[in-house]
Amino acid sequence: MADARRQVSTSSSATTTSRSSAATAALNAERDAVDLLHSLSTLLQTGLTRSDLKASMTLLGQGVHPTALAQVITDLRAEGARTTSTSTSTSTSTAGRPTPASATAAAGGEGA
């Protein structure tokens, strides 16, 4: 009976080690894939970060259509550009008076 317990304990330990090794290998493979994609992304000047690529990989792995994902990324970038240009154009008041930050800069100061 003690031999049976010892065998079960050893078998359980081996299974845990095997799972741990498999998880480590999977994490390393994912990291390698993200590194490779990021290098390619940089060469193609996509502007995608490692985080962006990892999120995209996850979505593609869950069955999102690649063309649909590309369209969403394009739309989000366009929206971000519109938001940035809108906030830049509203930094000066409609009466032509400079905002407090630009007035301080024009006066040669660094802040209040």
Buried (B, 14 or more C-beta within 10 A) or exposed (E): EEEEEEEEEEEEEEEEEEEEEEEEEEEEEEEEEBEEBBEEBEEEEBEBEEEBBBBBBEBEEEEEEEEEBEEEBEEEEEEEEEEEEEEEEEEEEEEEEBEEEEEBEEEEEEEE
